[in-house]
Amino acid sequence: MDPSQSRRRRGGKGGCVPHKKVTYHWEATTLEGFVQQLAVGYVARRYFFYVSGRVPPRLSADEHDRRLLTKFDVARSKWSRYRRTKRTGPDGRPLANVQYIRYRDFWVLLATSGSHRFFPEHTQLADGGLSTIRQYKDVRETPIVFGGYSIGHNGKASVRISRPAYRELKGHFLQLATAHRSTERLEREFHRWPFEPYGGVTRQTFAVLRAVNQARKTAGFMPVPTRCVRVKRKVVKPFARKIYQIAA
């Protein structure tokens, strides 16, 4: 049995009887907070493996959360997670840790490398048990795409605009590029750029600006100034006050 299942929780708020109460947060209140926590809080800390999905209509979001939090023993303190990394599982590998986050009906369950029931639960036998199919993904190979963002890892956590959203935005700005001789309308549009300026997003934004100014130059119009591009990201509080009380 995975050691993470050895301590059973019964009764009490959140389905446990904690001897020392620690809080666990999982419900993001905004898209910006959701992306920030995924990228900065989890992927940057080597939570590379994930499964994601939508809350099924037959369940309330709260019930779905409780099931995953309990099944995968997610709600642990920072100290408890640290202690796990110093222990090994039946396969001789260090114990892995998991995190869970949801925004509206979209959820992501993430794990670090190691021994945890997360991996066998998301591995399917095939060919009569002779091979396996991995149902979880690696963010280094397949970024998490949601809300127009693409969250991955290429040596460090990376946040970009997803390809479909980027194509749509670029097309919109190129349509406006020569529609007005004045730059005022385009400056307002760049000020309203709908994505937070992470490094990857900022590079994409300036790529769109260059394309716009190339079109304007061809038409004999003044270029849109670079000052209209926002380069400082707002740091937000990602979570609602909903908590899961756990033992330390």
Beta strands, then each sheet from edge to edge (+ up, - down):
strand 1: 21-24
strand 2: 27-28
strand 3: 49-54
strand 4: 98-103
strand 5: 106-111
strand 6: 123-126
strand 7: 131-134
strand 8: 137-138
strand 9: 144-146
strand 10: 149-153
strand 11: 157-161
strand 12: 244-247
sheet 1: 1+ 12-
sheet 2: 2+ 4+ 5- 3+ 8-
sheet 3: 6+ 7-
sheet 4: 9+ 10- 11+
end
